[in-house]
Amino acid sequence: MHNNGIPLINGVEYGWADVVLCINGVPVTGITAISYGDKQDMQNIYGAGRHPVGRGKGRITPSAKITLIMSEVVAIQSQSVNGRIQDIAPFDITVSYLPANGKIVTDKIRNCQFVENKRDTKEGDMSIPVELELLPGFIDWGKLA
């Protein structure tokens, strides 16, 4: 039971093991983290009185970053004609959440490009994780597969 007294339906939550990520339709196994979201400019609109009479909505600004093991970055880098991942044409990232007992949810991060390429390692590392910022165009949220 959840703390609010509502019984569990199937007792299964989405977890990292349920995530399948594809870049341009190709599954990526060397991923250790992904973070994405969007933020919309909003403000209250005032008229008569002290309280808002409406709300205005403006730009939607998407953001994303991905952490890959270095061998995955090197494989992606090999697709660039000049070795710069920043020069790879825009691509889509599909993130699917595939729990054993539950609804499959798929988010699509559209028209991504890498903003940076870097390495950061230290003594004792047994693998080299590479966190890379992305510039996405927009995000399609929660498409059911």
N, C-alpha and C positions, 0 to 999 in steps of 0.2 A: 504494500500500500504506500502511496505517496503520503507525505506529511499532512496533506490537506484532507485526508480521509477517503479520497477517491481510490477505489481499487484499480490495480494495474489491469490493462486489457490483455496485453500479450507479454508484458514484462521485459520487452526488448527495446532499447534505445539505439539510435544511430551511433556508430563508433568508427574510429579510424580504419578498422579492419573492413568496414563496409564501403569505403571510398574507392571508386575507380575513376582515374583521371586520364583524359585523352587530350593530346595536343594535335590539332588537325586530324582527328580521327584515329590517331595512333596511341595505344595505351602506354602510359609512362609508369614504370615500376620503380625508378630511382628517385621518387619523390618522398620527402620526409615531412613537408608542411605546405599548406596553402592558406592564404588569407585573402578574402575579397569582400567587397561591399560597395554600396553607393550611398551618397549623401545628397539630399535635395535642399536647396535654399528655400526657406519658408519665412514668412513674416505675417504678423497680424496686421489687419487693415482697420483703421479707426475712422469712425464717423462721429455722430452725436453721442455724447456721454463719455464715460471713462473706460468702457470695455470695448474689445474688438467687435466689429460688426461682420467681419469676414476674415479670410486668410488668403494671401497671395502665395503662389508657388512659382519658383524659378528653375534655374539650372539643376540638372542631376549630374553629380561628379562621381564617376566610378573610380575605384582603386583596387589594386591587387598586387600581391607578391607571392613568390613561390620559392621553396627551398628544395633543391635537388642535390643528389650526390654528384661529385665532380665528373664521374664518367658519363653521366646523363648530360651534363652541360657540354662536355667535349663532343658527344654525339650530335647534339643540337647545333653546336658551333660548326660542325663539319658541313652543315647544310648552307652555310653562308659562303658566298664566293670570295669574300675577303677576310674571313675569320672573325668578323664582328657580328655578334648576335643581334646587336642593335639594328643592323641592316637587313635582317630577315623580314620578308613581307608580313603584313598583319595576318594573324592566325587566331582561330578560336580554341578555347579550352573548355572541355566538357567535364563537369564534376558530377558524378552519379553516386548517390547514396543507396546501397543495395542491401538492406538488412534481410536476414533470413526470414523473419516474420514481420512484415510491415510494408508500407507503400514505398515504391521506388521513386525517388525524387532526383531530378536532373536539373542543375543550373548550368547555363552557358555563358561564359565570359567571352564576349565577342570582340573581334578586331584588335587583339592584343599585339603589342610589340614590347620587346625588352628595352628598358631604359638604361640598363647598366650591365656590365660584365665585370666580375671581380673574383678574387680568391682570398680566403682568410683561413689560415691554418696555424697550428701550433704543435709543439713537441707533445708526443703521446697520442695524437689523433690517429685513430685507426681507419677513419674515413674522413673525407673533406666535404662537409655540407656547404652549399653555395646558395645564399639567399639573394634572390634577384627581384628587383622592382619591375613591375609591368605597367604599361600604359594601356588600359582597356578602353574600348569605345563605349560599350554599355553592357549590362548584365541582364540576361533573360532568367528570371527567378522561377524556381520550382516547377519546371515542366515535368508533368507525370509521363513516365515512359510506358 
